């Protein structure tokens, strides 16, 4: 396996799932235990299926059009930045994302999938340009990293200082990363003569 693509997969997973650590931490704090991990895998597998299917469809696009897929994560990043700016100064309402008494695996999966729209938007152009072999590497690395993310969520659930920092800065980091990914895809692909 190419170590470069593995490193890219690790970085892409980390930046597109930074918001999931807080949500997972909340699930684990509510006593979800193993159900949180199972639900995260189910939800993330659904995200991968949608992204791979869309990317395979995108491979039928003419070669010069593919770099313009970078507009999708760019738009998602701008939308996330707008939401963060619009809601600045408001307290988070993360407790509404969870169910009292510990969520079921399906509840965790549903939240993961619902929260994964930005992931799909970023993964599709990356997968489309990576080809089938690259997509396979990304998928395997992502599925391994889901276990790491579940462990991190469990760790954060027991560390109030870390959870507070993520709650405070996660909404800023996500738009910056999405915008950077979108611009990188556009520039590397030569879109708009860049």
N, C-alpha and C positions, 0 to 999 in steps of 0.2 A: 504494500500500500504506500501511496505517496504521503510522506509526512506533511507536506505543504497543505494538501487538501484536508488532512485530519486536523491540523491547526486551524484552518479556516472554519471547519465544521464546529470545532470547540468554541471559537470566538463567536460565530454566528448564533449558535445555540445559547451561549451565555447572554449575549446582548438582547436577544429576542425573548428571553425567558426571565429576565431580571425581575419583572413584576410578579412572576409566579412564585418566587421565594416567599414573598410576604403572604400571598394567599395560602400557600402550603403551610407556612408557619401558623397561620390562623386555624387551618384545619387540624394540624397536629396539636395545637394548644387546646382545641376542643375535644381531644381524645380520639381522633380519627384512626390513629395507629396505622395498621396494615391497610385499612380501607383507603387511606389517603394515597398511599403508594400505588395500589391497584387502580384506583380511579384516575390518578395522574397518567399512568400508562395507557389506560383505555382512551382517555381524552386526547393524549398526544398522538396515539396511533391513528385516531380519526383525523387529526390535523395533518399528519404525514400522508395519509391516503388521499386526502383532498389536494394537497400541494403537489404530490407526484402526478396524480391524474391531470391536474391543470398544467403542470410543466410538460408532460408528454404531449398534451394538446398544443402547447406553445411551440413545440419543436416543428410543427407544421407551418409555422410562420416563416415568411421570407427572412433570410439571415440579417438584412439591414434593419429589420423591425425589432429584433430581440433586445438590443440595448435600451430601447425605449420602455421596456418593462421596468426599468429603474424608476420610472415615474410613480409606480405603485407604492414602494416603500417611502419614497419622497413625500407623496401625498399623505400617507398614513402618519409619517413623522410630523408633517405640518399640522395635520388634524390633532395629533396628540399634544403638540406644542400649544395649539390654540386652546384645547381643553384645559391644559395645565395653567395657561395664562388666565383663562376665563374663571377658573375655580381657585385662583391663588388666594391664600389667606383663609380658605375654608378648611375646617377639620375634615379628615377622612371619615368615610362611612363604611369601613371595611367589614364591620360586623354584619351588614346586610347581605354580604356575599356568602355567608355560611349559615348553616342551620343549627339551632340549639340542640344540645345533646350529642353532638358528633355527627358529621355527615356520613351518608352511605357512599360506597364506591361510585355508584351512578351519579350522585350529586357532585362528587369531586370531578368525575369525568365531564359532566355537563358544564361545570364552571370552567374547567380547563379548555374545553372546545370553544365555549363562548368567548373566552378571553384570548383565544388563539387566532383571531382574525388578522391581527398584525403579523403573526408568524407566517400564516399562509401567504399573505401579501408579499412578504420578504422572501420566503422560500421559493415561490414559483419562478421568479426570474433567475435566481441563483441556480436552481435545479435545471431549468431550461438550458442554461449555458454550460452546465457541468456534464451533461450527457448521462446516459444510463449508468455507466460505471461510477461516475462521480456522485450521482444521486444515491447509489447503493452505499457508498462510503459515508455520505452525509447521514443517511437513515440509520446505519449501524451505530455511528458515533452518537447521534442524537438519542437513540434508545438507551445506550449505555449511560449517557449523561442524565437521563431522567432519574436513574437511581441516585446519582450524585445530587441532583436537585432535591429529591425527596429527603436525603440525608441532611442537606443544607437547610431545608425547611424545618426539619425536626430540631436541628441545632439552633436555628433562629428562634424557634418557639420557646426555647429555654434560655435565651439571652435577650432581655428587654432592650439593652442599649443598641444592639445590632438591628433589632426589629424597628426601633424608633428611627434609626438612621435611614433604613430602607424606605420606611413610610414617608420620611421627609424628602428624600432626594430621588427616589425611583421614578417619580413623575417627570423629573427634569432629565434624567439620564436616557430614558426610553426615546423621547422625541429626537434628541441629539443623535443617538445611534441610528435610528431609522433614517433620518435625513442624510447622515453620512453614508449609509449603505446605498441609498437611492442615488446619491451623487456619484459614488464610486462606480456603480453599475453604468450610469450614463457616461461618465468620463472614460472608463476602460473600454466601453463599447463604441466610443466615438459618436455618440448621439449628439445631434445639433451641431456637428462639426467641432466638438470639444477635443 
